Amino acid sequence: NQNLIFSIANNVISIEPEFIFKLSFYIREELNIRSTANFLLAIAANNKKCHPFFKKYFNSIIKLPTDMLEVI
């Protein structure tokens, strides 16, 4: 459920903002689940606490042009 993921992600961001990027990267690279990784990246992009880490992880998570479209 997207609402549940959104709620949990925001709780995690309030404690450790970089973890959302690490989780998104793991989901993308190890589990090969693009849509969930992109959804977490979109959540992070909309949270100011995550902005310092965005540049560090963005290119590792976004692999295809369609990934970018999903995040937007």
TALIN-V340912 format. One record per helix or strand of 3 or more residues. SS is the DSSP state (h for helix, s for strand). FROM is the first residue (numbers start at 0). LEN is the number of residues. If there is no record, write none. Layout:
SS_FROM_LEN + SS_FROM_LEN
This chain:
h_1_14 + h_16_13 + h_33_12 + h_47_14 + h_64_7
